[in-house]
Amino acid sequence: MKKKQNEKDTDRSLGYLVNTNGGLYIKLDTSLIAGLPDRLILLKDCPAVFAEIKSEGKKPSIVQKLMHSRLRAMGYRVYVVSTKEEAEALMIDVYCTPSRYAE
């Protein structure tokens, strides 16, 4: 039986992918604003995206879901990532979506 990924392992997997692609993987101070996602991801020629990191099988709280909805309404993408595979899918999605900032 496969061991479930914990939040720390998932965070490391996504951080590794962002950093090896020349991006910035910024930890947000979630104690200041309730529901704020854990990470801000900045990649060259891509719009900024937020990532909520969870242990495998865990879901965002109601407050987090409300903040995610608010950020999405402002035009930001918010991803909930709980496995290495979801981290890889996030990177593919971000790189394969044309950026409004690209020249």
C-alpha positions in Angstrom: 0.0 0.0 0.0 1.3 3.4 -1.0 2.1 5.8 1.9 0.1 9.1 1.8 2.1 12.2 1.2 2.2 14.6 4.1 2.1 18.4 3.7 5.8 18.9 4.2 6.7 16.4 1.4 4.2 18.0 -1.0 5.6 21.4 -0.2 9.1 20.2 -0.9 8.0 18.6 -4.2 6.4 21.8 -5.5 9.2 24.0 -4.2 11.7 21.8 -6.1 9.8 22.1 -9.3 9.4 25.8 -9.1 13.0 26.5 -8.1 14.5 24.2 -10.8 12.4 26.1 -13.4 13.9 29.4 -12.2 10.9 30.6 -10.3 10.3 32.0 -6.9 8.4 29.9 -4.3 7.3 32.4 -1.7 5.9 31.3 1.7 3.1 33.6 2.7 2.4 34.6 6.3 -1.0 33.0 6.7 -1.3 34.3 10.2 -2.0 37.8 9.0 -5.0 37.1 6.7 -7.4 34.3 7.4 -7.6 31.7 4.6 -4.6 33.1 2.6 -3.0 30.3 0.6 0.4 28.9 1.8 2.5 29.9 -1.3 2.8 32.4 -4.0 4.5 31.1 -7.2 6.2 33.4 -9.6 7.5 32.0 -12.9 9.0 33.9 -15.8 6.4 35.1 -18.4 3.6 33.5 -16.4 0.9 35.1 -14.2 1.3 34.8 -10.4 -0.5 31.8 -8.9 -1.3 30.8 -5.4 -0.9 27.3 -4.0 -2.6 25.8 -0.9 -0.5 22.9 0.3 -2.4 20.0 2.0 -1.6 16.5 3.2 -2.9 13.9 0.8 -6.6 13.4 1.3 -7.1 16.7 3.3 -9.3 19.5 2.0 -9.2 23.3 2.5 -11.2 24.7 5.4 -14.3 26.9 4.8 -12.3 30.0 5.5 -9.7 28.9 3.0 -12.3 28.1 0.3 -13.8 31.6 0.8 -10.4 33.2 0.3 -9.7 31.0 -2.7 -13.0 32.2 -4.3 -12.2 35.8 -3.5 -8.7 35.5 -5.2 -10.2 33.7 -8.2 -12.8 36.5 -8.5 -9.8 38.9 -8.7 -8.4 36.9 -11.6 -5.8 34.8 -9.8 -5.4 31.1 -10.1 -5.4 29.1 -6.9 -4.4 25.5 -6.7 -4.9 23.0 -3.9 -1.9 20.6 -4.0 -1.7 17.5 -1.9 0.6 15.1 -4.0 3.7 15.2 -6.1 1.5 14.4 -9.1 -0.7 17.5 -8.4 2.4 19.6 -8.1 3.6 18.4 -11.5 0.1 19.1 -13.0 0.2 22.6 -11.6 3.5 23.3 -13.3 2.3 21.9 -16.6 -0.9 24.0 -16.4 0.9 27.2 -15.6 3.5 26.7 -18.4 0.9 25.6 -21.0 -1.5 28.4 -20.4 -0.7 31.5 -22.5 0.3 34.4 -20.3 -1.3 37.8 -20.6 2.1 39.2 -19.6 4.2 37.6 -22.4 5.4 39.9 -25.1 
